[in-house]
Amino acid sequence: MEEIVTFLNDIIWSNALIVLCLGAGLYFSLRTRFLQVRHFREMFRLLFDGESSESGVSSFQALSMSLAGRVGTGNIAGVATAIAFGGPGALFWMWTVAFFGASTAFIEATLAQIYKEENKGLLRGGPSFYIERGLGVKWFATAFAIVAVVAMGILLPGVQANSVAEGIQNAFQLDSWITGISLAVIFAAIVFGGVKRIAKFTELIVPFMAAGYIIAAIIIIAVDIDQLPGIISLIFKSAFNQEAGFGAVFGLAVQWGVKRGIYSNEAGQGSAPHIAAAANVSHPTKQGLVQAFSVYIDTLLVCTATGFMILITGTYNVQNPAFGSKGESEFLYTGLASVSPGAGYTQSAMDTVFPGYGSYFVAIALFFFAFTTILAYYYIAETNVSYLTRKLKSPFYNHLLRAVMILVIIYGSVNTAKLAWDIGDLGVGLMAWFNIIAILILQKPALAALKDYEKQRKAGKNPIFNPKDIGVDNAPLWEELYENRKL
């Protein structure tokens, strides 16, 4: 079974997916005339636009929920691993993915808004919805929904829970069973309150956790600020094979930087659009721009904070890809030989400035990062369960999903398997393939919505969306909202 899953992962997560993600980002950047630069100020302004309603959430709440999914253990352990196997230059390629990925995030979020529905009193949307309504391919939409439910609802939450339990145990010596049960209780208390409670929780926690982490990073960087210009130079030189010490990992810098960048900011994976669709806005483009901005927050702020902390304190190793050959050493660079690649690098960086407390801080950060990611996983899984069962009035399947995820959290806290993580990767990879192909085919409505928004803004209006103005005739919710002036 492990051999089969590994074989499939090697195909799905091959260089073809990397090229597809980067290529799509570049293509959408050109088609939107680099909206991620042109509309940067507008993105920030729209963060606080829109209000929550009985069926939807505000733009900021939707942003917080999507950041809950984007900002996870990958921002701590993932960046460290990218540097370990790709050298400091991997950080540059993570930035590159974020820059181009912002346009991809805009396209998928805008499509999710255009083709959203009101189901059982809640706004729902995402790839399954826009694949069915926009492309008219029901089996394709159903396949995506099934993959998303399995990956987000069953396989991945246990791995995140295990990261929390391991970090808490290392820092505070608390038994994993206690952590697992506590996590499950808090999770149940939030998700049984519905999407509104998830939105309110993430609205409070996500900005706090991200800001706290970035402030700690700034303090660490400030202590050795004289080294910062050299670190930035090192990143750019090693990214383009101009640094002799890291020449052996140049190809790996691109590979690991792009992979970790894609995994971290999720642009194109099809997960964030589910949350974007829940926003209560007057025009789909508004939430598309907000979601594009969330990619910047994830990678250009949080991931960069981790990378700078690790590099400026020298608490990292770079693995030698030729290790094992005659005369080759294990490391190209040895900054902290006793620590294996991962969150340990970040903990060691924190400990250089906050002796004895750095590890505690990272463990707490891991708790918030991973737990909010689990909440985002639940919402994405629930949205796809809603899609698959939207003709049924019974809430049984939502309750079943909650029960399964509670058990997965407890089990994952004490015993996670590599196979489960690999199968989870398989599901996420399939989601990315399905979604990117879909948005490349279905890009026209999103691009038309952007032009419509820009036209109305230029005329001094607060943009209001009428799907017929851009030639979309399969968005009944927006037609009803426009006709009844409910916006």
N, C-alpha and C positions, 0 to 999 in steps of 0.2 A: 504493500500500500504506500509506504514512504517513497519507494522508488518511482511509483507511478505519479504521485503528487509532485515530487521533485522534477520529474521529466516534464510534466505539464507546466510547472512554474517556470522552468527554463525557457519554454516556448512563449508563454504568455508575458513574462517579464523580460523578454529578450530585448536586444537593442532596437528591434522594430517598434516596440511600445515607446521607448525613449524618443526615437525619431518622430513618431506620431504625435506625442505630446508636445515636443519642442516645435515641430513643424506646424501643428495646429495653432500654437501660441503665436508664432511668427506670422502665419497667414491671417489670423484674426486681428493681430496688431496692425497689419497693413490695411485690411478691409475697414477697420474702424478709425484709420488715420491716427493710430497710437492714442486711443482714448485714455489710456492709463497715464499719459503725460498731459494731454489737452484738458482733461476733466478732473485733474487731481484736486483742485480747490472745490469743485462741485461735489466730489466724493465725500470730502470732509463735511461740507455743509449739509448733505443729505443724511448724515449719520443720525441726526435728531429730527428727521422729517417723519411725518406719519404718526398716527396714534393707534393704540391697540383697540380692538373691538371684541365683541362676543365671539366672533369666528376667527379673527386674526390677531397678530401681534404687531408691535411697532417695528420700525426699521432698525432701531438700536437693539431691541430684543432679538430680532432675527440675526443681526450681526453677532451678538453675544452667543447665540446658540450655534451659529456656524463656526465661530472661533473656538467654541467648546470642542467641536470635532477636529478643527485644524490644529489648535495648540494642544499638543499631547506629549507623551513620553518621547516622541521623535524629536521634539525641540530641545531636549536635554541629552538623551542617549543617542539619538539619530545623528545629530551634528557631530558629536564626539566620534562616533563610528566612521562617519564620512571623512573626518580629518585623519583618523588612524589608518584608513586604507587608501585614501586618495591624496593625503597631504593637505597643507593649508590652502592650496588652490581650489580644493573642492568647495570652499565657502563661496568663491566667486561664481562658480557654476550654479550654486544654489540661488544666488542673487539673480542670475540670468534667467533661470526657470521661473522665478517669482515675477520678474518684469514681464516676460512674455505670457506667463500663465494668468496674469491679471485680466488680459483680454479674453482668454478662454473662460475664466470665471464669470466675466460679464455676459458672454453669449449664453452659457448654460443657465445662469440665474434669470436672465431676461426671458428666455424660453419657458422656464418654469413658471414665471409670473403670467405670461401670455396665456398658457394653456392650463392654468390652475382651475380647480373645481371646489365647490363647497360640498363637503361630504359629512353627514351626521353632525352638522352645525359647525364644522371646522374647515378652514381653508387647507386644501391639500394639493400638492403638485410635485413634480420631479420628472426624471427621465421616463418612467413608465407612462406618465400622463402625456408628456409631449411627444413621445414616440407613437403612442396610439392616436392622439388627436392630430398631430402635425404630419406624421408619416403614414398613418393609417395601417400600420403593421401590428396587429394585435398580438401575434405569437412572440414577436420581438420584445414588445412591452412586457408581456407576461414572463418571459424568460429573464429579463432584467429584474423584475420584481422578486422572483423566486431567489435568484442569486443574491440580491441585496438583503433579503430577510435572513437567509442562511448565514451570510458573511457577517452582517452587522448585529443580528439578533442572537446568534448561537456561537459562532466561532471566535470572533475578535474580543468580545467583552471579557472573557476569561483571561486573556493575555494581559489586558490593561489592569485587571484586578490583581493579577499576580505581580505586576510591576509595583503597584501600591503596597501590597503585602510585603514584598521583598525589601523595598525601601524603608518601610516602617520598622521591620524586624532588624535591619542592619543598624538603623539609627537609634531605635528605642528598645530593642530586644522584646518586642511585643509579639506574642504567638500569632502565626498567620491565621489560625482558626478564628481568633477574636477579631482580627482585622476584617476577615471575610464576612463574618456575620454582621459586624458593624456596618460595613459597606452595603450589604444587602438590605439592612433595615433602613438606612438613609435613602438608598435608591428607591425602595418601595414607598417610603413616605412622600417622595417627590413625584414619581411617575404615576402613582394612583391618583394624584391631584390633576393629572392631565397636562396638556401642552402649556396651559397658562402658568402652572406652577414651575414647569421646566424653564419657561421663558423668564420668569421672575427670579428664579435661583441663579441662572446663568448671567442675567443682567447685573446681578449684585456681585457674583463671585469672579467672573471672567476678567472684567476690567481691573479688579483688585489684584488678582493673582498675576496677571501680565505686567501691571505697573510695578508691583512689588519685586518681581523677578528682574525687570529691567533696571530698577533703581539700584538693586544689589550689584548688578553687573557694572553699572556706571561707577559705583564706589570702587570696585575692584580695578576697573580700568584707570580711574583717576589716581590710584596709588602709584601706578607705573605708567603714567601718561606720557612720559618721555619716550617710552618704547612703542607707542601707538603708530607713529609714522613708519617705523621699521616693519611693524606687523602688517600694516596695509600694503606696503611695498612687497613684502614676502608673499602675501596672498595673490597679488597680481602677477608677480614674477613666476611663481610656481603654477599658476593657472595656465600660463602660456609657455611652459617649459623653458623659462629663462633662469631658473634657479637650479644650479648644478646639483645641489644636495638632494633635490626631489625629482630629478629628471627621470628616474626609473619608474615613478608613479604618475607620469603626466597623463597617460591614457586613463588610468584609474581615477584621476582627479575629475575628469569630465564625467566618467561613468558614475562614480559615487556621488558627485555633486548633483548631477541631474536626477538620479534615482531618489536620493534623500530629499531633494527639493520637491519632486513630484509627490512623494509620500507624505511630506510635511504639509504643503499648502493645499493638496488635494484638488488643484485646478484641473478639471477635465475628468476626474474620477467619477463624477455623478452623485456624490454624497451631499455636498452643500446645496444643490438646487432644491432638494426636498425642504430645507429650512427656509430658503429664499422665498419659496412659494407661499409661506405662511404670513408674510409681511403684508400689512394693510396699507397699501400706498395708492396714489392716484394714477400712477403710470409705471409700467413694468421696468422701464429704463432706470427709474430711481433705485430700485433694489439691485438691479444689475450693477450699477456703479458702486453701491455700498459693498456688495460682495467682492468686487474687484479690489476695493480698498482693504478688505480683510486679508487678502493674500499678502499685501505689503506688511500688515501688522504681524502676521505669522512669521514670515521669512526675513524681511528686512529689519524687523525690530527684535523679535524673540530669538530667532535662530542666530542672528548676528550677535546678539548679546552673549549667547552661549559660546559661539566661536571666538569672539574677542577675549572672553574670560580665559578660555583654555589656552589660546595662543600667547597672550600677553604674560601669563604666569608660567608658561613653559611646561604645564602639567599634561603632557600628551606624548605618545609615541607614534611614529609612522612605520607601519609594517613594510618590510622589504618583500616585494612580490617574488624575488628570486631566492627567498629563504629556502634552504635545503640543498641548494647547489653548492658545489665545492668552493670553499673559501668565502661564502656569503654569510653575513651576519643576520640575525633575526630582525633587527631594526635599522632603518636608515637614520632615524633620529631617536635618541633616548632621553626623554625629559622626565619620565616617571615609570621606570621599568617594572615597578611592583604592582601597577594597576592595569587591569585589562581594559580594552576599549569599551566605552560605554559611559553610563552615568557617573562612574568612578572618577573619570577625568574632571567632570564638572564639580563633583564634591571636593576633589583635591584642590581645584582652582579656588573654590569658596573658602576652603580651610586656610589658604595662604594669607588671607586678609582677616577672616573671622575664625581663628584657631578654636577648634572644639565645637563650633556652632555651624560651620559651613555645611557639614553633612546633614545636620538636623534640618537646616533651611531647604536643602535640595530634596530631602525626603518629604517634607511638607509640600513643596512645590510639585513633586511627583504625584502626591495624593490629589491635589486640586486639579492638576493637568489631566491625569488619567481618569479621575472620577467624572469630571465634566465631559470628557470624551465618551465615556460609557453612556451618559445621558443623551449625548448627540446620536450615538449608535442606536439607542432605543427609539428616539424620535424617527430616525430614518427607517428603521425596521417597521415601526408602527405605521408609517405612511404607506409603505409597500404592502403591509397586511391589509390596510384600509383599501388600497387599490384592488387587491385580489378578492376582497370580500365586500365591495361597496354595494352590491345588490342585496346583501344580507343585513338585516336590522339588528341582529344579536351582537352584543359586545364580547361574546365568548372568546373569539380569537385574539382580541387585544388582551384580555385577562390571561389567556394561555401564554402569550408572548411574555408578559410581565413575570409570570410564574417561572417560565423557562429561564429567563435572564437572571432572576434571583438565584436559582440553583447554579447557573453557570458562574455567577460572580463568586459564590461560596466555594465551588469546586476549583475554579481557576486560581483563587487566592492561595490554596494549599497545594495544588498539583496541576500545573499546566504542562502540556506536552508539545514538543517541537512539531509534531504532526499537525496538531490543531492550529498552530501559528501558520504553518505552511499552507494548510487548506484555507485559512482565512485570507492569506495573501492571494491565493488562487481566486477566491471570490472577488476581492477588491480589484485584481487585475482584469477579470472578466467584466466587471462593472465599467472599468476605464475603457476597454475596447468597445463595448456596446455603446457607451455614452459618447465618446469622441466621434465615432463613425456617424452616430445619429445627429450630433450638432453640426458636423461638417455638411451633412445632407440638408439639414433643416435650419441653416443659418439665416436665410432671407428674412423671416419675420423679425428676428432680433436686430438685424442691421436696419430694417425699415423702421422699427420702433425707436432706435437711436436717432435716426434722421428726423422723425416726427417730434421727438422730445427736444432736439436741438432747435428745430424750427419754432416750436412754441416758446421755448426759453428766449430765443432771439426776439420774439414779438412781445416779450415782457409778461408772458402768462405763467401761471402755475400749471404745468402740463397735466392735462386730463386725457386719458386714453380711450379712443374709440377704435376697436379692432378693424372696423370696415375702412377706416382711413388709410390703413396700410395693407389692405387686401386680405386680411385674415377673416375667414367666415366660419371658423370652428372654435370660437371662444365665447360660448353662451353666457358665462358668468360676467365677463367684461361688457358684453352687449347689454345685459340686464342692468348692470351698475351704471352704465352710461345713460341708458334710456330713462332710468328712474332717478338719476342724479343722486345716487347714494354715496358718492365719493366725498 
